[in-house]
């Protein structure tokens, strides 16, 4: 708890957050499994937070037929690829798998306390949903600067904000002069005020670092239970119109405070998925990011995203080539 307070608080929050009841599982439909784990652990792991050895930390699977019943009970209108939910003493994220039918698979990391599924009541066997995977959405851009202004501070400052947003002091007078149709740059004092204003705006830009970046999305992460994705690969079905993101991408999670909190992976496209999985990929993946659980992994990919895991963590995916 003292080592990872943020992680503890997040899981505690899921335990008390309002969740919508959906279906009740029979005891025979609930299966507890051990987590997928790293076979050759990298002892020099730097981030703290999740367990670097657990490749499925906080993530489980749920069958497609029962997922359909859940979405109908909640009035969603489609079968989501992933649910964040709780059942009994278990909490986390569940990826929908076409091979499971009416079953739910709970991994050891999702279990907070033991439950006798055969002896407990229906309330403990009710799947309560907090949220689910939705159609991909672009990363928020409110208050940011357009991407073509990346690295060009002079052009970023050419459009002064409205008078109400100006800084206090003499710079406000310069903006009033400009609003009146005069050019404050023709006077030494006015020029100094404008320079001071630009310096302050640049400082705010550097401190807040809000940019508008095209080809970027936010989505929850889930483990690839097929274990066929390589450690440097991912699947991102996030593009506009529901298409696949292909090629090199950057993936990061907030808080992003260390160099390794940003990971560069290769997103494989539809054709490569069909060829690799022989046209039979079992995991639904619309609106989520699948990360590797391959036997050659030396650490859990989510762990290098600021100590993340699969119990509801959301990441930023950037495919914009100049940034990547």
N, C-alpha and C positions, 0 to 999 in steps of 0.2 A: 504493500500500500504506500509506504513512504517513498519507495523507489520510483513508482509509476503512478502518481496521484491522478494524472489526467486520464489514464486508461481506466483506473478504478472508478473515477467519477462518471466516465462515459457509460460503463456497464451498469453502474448503480442507477444512472438516469434511465437506461432502458428498462430496468426493473420496475420503476415507478411511473414511467411515462404512460399516458393513456394509449391503449392499443385496442384494436377492434377484434372481437372474437369472430371466428369464422367456422371452421369445421372441428368436429371432435374425432380424434383418432381412436381406434381400438388398440388395445395393448399389443396385439399381434402385428400391427402395422408400424410400430415404433421400434427402430433398431439402433442400438448404441454401438459406435465403432471407435477404435483408436484413431488418432490423428495421423495424417501423412507426415513423415518426418524426414529430415535431412539425413542421408547415410554417411556422408563425410563432412562433418561440421567444420566450418571455418572458425578457429578459436580467436581470431583477431577481429571479432565483430565490434563495431564502434557504436552504433545507435543503441539506446535503451528504450524500453517500452514493451513490445511484444517479444515472444520467445523466438529467437532466430532459427531454432531447430524445427519448429512446427510449421509445416508447409500449408496446413489447412486451418490455422489458428482462428477460431471463431466462425468457421464456415462448415456448412453441411449440405445435404441434398434432399430434395423432395420430389415425389413423382408427379408426372404431368397430369394424370387423371385427377389426383387430389388437388393439384394446383388449379385446375379448371373449376373444381367445386369451390375453392377458396375465392377465386375471382368472381364467381357468380354470387356467392354469399355477401361479398363486399360491394358488388355492383361496379366492378372495375371496367368491364367491357372487353377485356382481352386477357390472355394468359401472360402475366409478367415473367420475365426470365429469372427473377430473384425477389425474395422477400426478406425484410428484416422483421424478426418476430421473436416471440417467446412461447414456450410450452413447458408447463410444470416448472422445474428448476433449471431450465435450459434457455439460453438466449443466444442470438447471433444472426447470421445471414444464411439463407438457404437458397441454393441454386436449383432451378427446375431441371430435372433429368428425365428424358423420354423413356428410359429403361426401367424406371422404378414403379410405375403404375400408381397405386394408392398408398405407397409407403413413404415414411419419412426416416431419414438417416441422421442421427445426432452424433457429432464428434465429441470426444472427451473434453476438448477445450471449451465446448459450449455448455457443458454441464457445471452448474454452480453448486448444486447439492444433489445427492442421489434421490431418485424417485422410484418407488415400486409401481411400475406402470400397470401391472395386473391388479394391484390392490388399491390404487388411488381412485378418486372420483373423476367424473367427466370434466369437472372444472380444470383439473391438473392436466388432462389430455386434450384441452382445447387449444388450438393454434391461434394465438392472438397476434395480429399483424400491426406493426407500427408504420411501416412504409413498404414500398415495392419499387422495382425498376420501372422507370417511365421513359417515354421517348427521349432520345438524347437532346440535351439543351446546350446552347452555346454558353461559354463561361461569361459571367456578368461583366459588363463593360461600363457601368454607370460611373460618370465622373472621370473617366480615363481619357488618354490621348490616343489618337488614331495611330495605327501601326506604322504608317509611312513616316511618322515623326520619331521613330525609335532612333536614338543616338544623335538626333539633330535638335539640340536644345534651343538653338536660335529660332528655328521655325516653329517649335512648340510654343514659344512665347509670343508669337506675332499676334495671336488673337487674344486680346485682353478680355477678362471676364467682365460682367456687368459691374456697375458702380457699387452695388451692395456687397459684392464679393471682394472688393479691393482691400488692401491692407490699410491699417490705420496710419496716420501721419501725412506727410507732404505728398506721398505718391497718390493719395486720393485726389488732391488738387490737380495733379497732372492729368488724371483720368477725366476729371470734370472739364478741364480745358479742352481735351481731345473730344469729349462728347459735345462741346459747344462748337466744334468745327475748326478749332485752331490747332496748331502744331506745337506742342510743348518742347519738341526737340530743337526748336530754333533758339531757345534761350538756355544758357548754361545751367541755371537752377532747375528748369524743367527737365533738361536732359539728365541731370543728376537724379532727380526724383524717379524718372523712368528707369534708369539703370538700377536704382535701389529696388524698385518694384520688381524688375526682372530677376534680380538676385534673390529676392524673397520668394518669388514664384518658383525659381529653379530649386531653391532649398526645399520647398514643399513637395515638388515633383520628385526629388531625389529621396526624400524621407518617406513619402507615401507610396511611391512606385506603382501607381495605377495606370495600366496601359490597356488599350483595346487591341486584342490580338485575334486575327482571323484564324479559322481552322483550329479552334480550341473548344474543348467541351469539359463538362464536369459529369462524373458518373461514379457509382459504387464499384468496388473491386470484389472479385470472387476468385477462388482457386480453380485451376483446371484439373478436375478430378480424373480426366483421362490420362494424365501424366505424360502427354505426348508433346506439349509445348516445351521448347528448349528454354534454358534459363534466361536467355536474352530476348525471348519472344513474348508476344502478347496478342490477344484478339480484342479488337475494338470495333464493335458495330455501332458507331456513333455518328457517322457522317450524315449530312442533310439527306432526307429521303430514306433514311434507314440503311444506307450503304456502309461498307467496310472502310475503315481507315487503313491505308497500306503504307509501308515503308517506315523509316525511322521516326520515332515520336519521343517526346519528353513527357515523363509522368512525375508528378509531384503531389505532395499532400501537405496541408497546413497543420501545424506550423512548420515552415520550411526554413530551418536555421543553420543547416550545415551543408557542405558541398554534396555529400552523398544522399541528401534528401531529394535530389533531383536525379532520376534515373533515365538513361537513354535505352530504349528497347526497339525491337523491330516488330511492327504490327503486320501479321500475315493476312493476306486478302482472301476473298471468297474462293478463287480458283485453287489456291494452295491448300485451303482447308478441305475442299472436296477431294483433292488428290491425296493428301496425307491421311485423311480419315475415310477414304474410299466412299465418299458421299454419305457417310452415316455418322455425323457428329451428334452425340447424344444430349449435349448441354444447350439449353436455350441461352442466348447471349445478347439479345437486343437491349441496348441501353446500359450495358455494363462492360467492365474491362476484366478479361480473364488473364490471370498471371500464372506463371509456370509452377508446377509441382514435380518437375522431372527428377528422375533418380540422380542426375548429375548435379543438381542444385547444391551449393555449399552453404546456402542460407535461404531463408524465406524471402522472396522478392518484396513482399509487403513490409517486412521488417526494415528494409532500407529506405522506406518512404516515411521517414520520421517516426520509426517504431510502430508502423501501422499493422493492422490485421484485417480479418474478413468479417467482422461482426457488424458492419455498417459503415466502414470508412469510405469516404468519397475522395477521389483524386481529380486533379486537373490534367488533362491530356492535351498536348500541344503538337500539332502536325505541321505548323507553319514553317516552311523550309528555312527562311532567313534566321529564325530563332533557334530551330533545331540545330 
